[in-house]
Amino acid sequence: MTTTPTFTPDHLVARANFADPYPVYRALRDQSPVHYVSIPAGASGLAAPVRAWGLLKYDDVYGALRDHETFSSESPMAGQFGPRMVLLQDDPPRHTRFRRLVNKVFTLKRVEALEPWITSIAQALLDEISDGTTDMVESYTVPLPVKVIARLLGIPGEDYATFKRWSDAFLSTVSAERDERLQNIQAMVAYFGQMAAARRAHGADDLITALVEAEIEGESLQDWEILGFCILLLIAGNETTTNLLGNLFNILVEQPELWQQLRENRGLVEPVIEETLRYESPVQRLFRTVTRDVEVSGVKIAPGERITIFYGAANRDPSAFPEPEEFRLDRDLRNHVAFGMGIHYCLGAPLARAEARISLNAFLDRFSTLKRGESPAVRQTDSPIVLGFSQLPLLLKPS
């Protein structure tokens, strides 16, 4: 006899559920909004736990993302757990002005111009993968996105392992690793401070130069704003795509028939990527603060209270996506929220999609089958914010 586990709202932040949050989402979705401890007492020196309302239903999540005036990205806790994240923790008009600075770098046209270079990086990484078993995370899903965002920023792509370590440290919520996390964040801040100083002395055709030379309403950006921009772009530019790629290949190794379908019909590549974004959303949650009295699904929430938007839960809400636990290619995916919605829609979405498409086609060209390696795949469990793998050993059979 099997028993169904009982979940309480606080299971949303239990590390044991980071690798597979979906049973918790299913159990709690009908109760949403749910009140839970989002940050426990003692984390980063907090004297008391911080509670938040979790939005798990698609309609509630979609509505909150579209209403940035009520559900503000400005947070009273911004900067307490690391440098303030420019754009991510800003509202208009500040958000509008900041976004305008970097929008042109991530346009579809600019991304299309980058695609031949991204393809060359993908092919070079594949050339280094020998026949047999490879850890996809170490050999491919980490280095490709970090090399791409490093090029845009104007920093050495060869340092991708260091950049990934810094990104992981920034997103980690595991208090036992607090000292190491702080050291990595300090190293990241110092590094970008040096890069910004170097660009002030000698500019280049890159994003850091654009930031140090930028003016908003006649004033240059402050140092902390430049650092916040650099850190956001580094982390968002690699974490989302690294996890998208890992989740994508993990799904495909589970469905060998789908791999063969893709080899025969490349028209399925983009639908597979979009369904992966819904089914295994690379970013599972982000935070907001309520600015006025509001009612969500019958629950009254007061100004100043924190909200957690659960993208991963919304994307598996059966009211929006029938049979959500099934990976299907016949869905209307125009409104999945893997990249957010509204004014905070992911700036790098076109770049992430391009990297996924180029990667999937490159692997389809080279390998006839994907199989599990002998070692088990390992989900990352340091942060509830992202869903991905720390290890993904696959056996690749050449065509």
ABEGO torsion letter per residue (X at the ends): XBBBBBBBAAAAABAAAAABAAAAAAAAAAAOBBBBBABBBGBGGBABBBBBBBBABAAAAAAAAABAAABBABBAABGAAEBBBBGAABBOAAAAAAAAAAAAAABAAAAAAAAAAAAAAAAAAAAABBBEBBBAAAAAAAAAAAAAAAAAAGBBAAAAAAAAAAAAAAABABAAAAAAAAAAAAAAAAAAAAAAAAAAABBBBBAAAAAAABBBGGBBBBAAAAAAAAAAAAAAAAAAAAAAAAAAAAAAAABAAAAAAAAABAAAAAAAAAAAAAABBABABBBBBBABBBBBGGBBBBBGBBBBBBAAAAAABAAABBGAABBBAABBAAABAAAEBEAABBAAAAAAAAAAAAAAAAAAAABABBBBBABBBBBBAABAABBBBABBBBBBBBX
